[in-house]
Each structure stands twice: as C-alpha cells, then as structure tokens.
Amino acid sequence: MTSKTRMIGRYTEEALLKRAKEVVEEKAQGSEIFDEEAEKDMPRFKKTELQLGRVLGRGGFCTVSEITALNLEPNSPLDLATKNTQEADEEEDEFGELRYDSHGLIQDRKFLARRCLRKGKHARYAIKTLSEECLSDPERFVGGIIDLATECRFLSVVRHTNIIKMRGFADGNSFETGFFVVLDRLYDTLTLKIAKWKKATDKYSGPGKLLDMKGKKKNKVWIDRLICVYDLSTALEYLHSHK
C-alpha cells in the first residue's frame, strides 16, 4: 500500500470506485436508454474552469452549487472533444430563460460560457458533485459515485422541456472522486410551488374572499396547478416511451 492510497473506512478508495463501476455497468447492460455515443457528445469541463457561487442544496450523497462564471482555458483540446455539436443561438424568454430547442441540439463550451448568467446577473447553471461527508463513509461514497455516474448517463440521452437538462460534465472518468455534472440551475421546484399555491388559496378563502369577489385569483391558482400536472404528465409519458 502506497502513501497515496486513500482509505475510506476500512476500504481503499480504489476498491470502492471499482465496486461502484461494477454496479453501474451491471445496470446499464439491462437498459436500452443509455448511449455511450450521446455521452461523448456532451461538453466537458475542468473543475478549475468553473467559478462557483453559493451552495444551493445538500442531499444524501451530493452537493449542488451555482456556477457564476465559466472561465474556459484558451485553445483547450476540450473545445474539440465533442462531436456533432451545433451552435444554436437560442433566444431568451421574458424571464431570461433559454427557449427550449425541441431538436435537442447540444451547445458547445463557448456557447455555455457566454450564456452562463441569466439577464447578466442570475446563474443559469449549477454543479452537482460528491459531498465531503461521503469521503468518510464507504456506503455513502459508493452510493454517491453510483448516483452521479448514473445521472450523467441518463441525462445524456434525455431531451424534454420538463426534465432538467444536463449541459456537460467533468473531463475524465465518471468513476473518480472529483467527478461532477453541470445542470440547469432551478429557481423553482414543485415543493415551492405547492407552498405558494397553499398560501394563495388560504389568502382568498374565508374572509379573504373579499379580496377576490369574482374568484379570478383563486381560479388562476387552479389553472397553474393544472398546467403543472400537464407538464409532469408529458415528462412521465416521455420517460415511459424511452424505457
């Protein structure tokens, strides 16, 4: 055992990474959706090219942080690493979001760097990487590596307006401790929407009806809910059709 060997609990990091790879590859063998060529088409980044902002959330395995800038290395070989990419100069909607491209074009590194901020100030992308806490827990470490590698493979082939998009991932092996994926940064979630709907419904119920005599504001809440249900159903239909 060399001095560089990292121990995570009673196991070496190398042994745990090997186990994670075995699990993911075993799952991939029985799946028709994973596509190695699709992964090769995705932009790749070095961690040093990403300027990070605040932490957005922490889960059981991973930490998500916003990306405030993409400082690409000049003349990087990674600019030529992807195949079949097309520079689709997508338009922004009234909220500064990029219009979804139904053809599923993959933007290159330079496009993503130019569009890193929404309306010039709001982060458009986020990085998801293994949390520090996993580095001392063998079970969580393996689970985190599996989670990131599987998510990378899955989102490489998913193209749907109501499913979060992966914009790229780390240069190197997905079965490395420093691996990460670059995702669209979410400014709203279903959990937040449900809380907003409840607050709005309570506001215009009981004595609050005086603020909404014709019921238009309460009806708008129900319309928003129905639109959300429709969006979720189209996403589920898409996933079932690509099983």
C-alpha positions, 0 to 999 in steps of 0.5 A: 500500500502506497502513501497515496492510497486513500482509505475510506473506512476500512476500504481503499478508495480504489476498491470502492470506485471499482465496486461502484463501476461494477454496479453501474455497468451491471445496470446499464447492460439491462437498459436500452436508454443509455448511449455511450455515443450521446455521452461523448457528445456532451461538453466537458469541463475542468473543475478549475474552469468553473467559478462557483457561487453559493451552495444551493442544496445538500442531499444524501450523497451530493452537493449542488452549487451555482456556477457564476462564471465559466472561465474556459482555458484558451485553445483547450483540446476540450473545445474539440472533444465533442462531436456533432455539436451545433451552435444554436443561438437560442433566444431568451424568454421574458424571464431570461430563460433559454427557449427550449430547442425541441431538436435537442441540439447540444451547445458547445463550451463557448456557447455555455460560457457566454450564456452562463448568467441569466439577464447578466446577473442570475446563474443559469447553471449549477454543479452537482458533485460528491459531498465531503461527508461521503469521503468518510463513509464507504456506503455513502461514497459508493452510493454517491459515485453510483448516483452521479455516474448514473445521472450523467448517463441518463441525462445524456440521452434525455431531451424534454422541456420538463426534465432538467437538462444536463449541459456537460460534465467533468473531463475524465472518468465518471468513476473518480472522486472529483467527478461532477455534472453541470445542470440547469440551475432551478429557481423553482421546484414543485415543493415551492410551488405547492407552498405558494399555491397553499398560501394563495388559496388560504389568502382568498378563502374565508374572509379573504374572499373579499379580496377576490369577489369574482374568484379570478385569483383563486381560479388562476391558482387552479389553472397553474396547478393544472398546467403543472400536472400537464407538464409532469404528465408529458415528462412521465409519458416521455420517460415511459416511451424511452424505457 
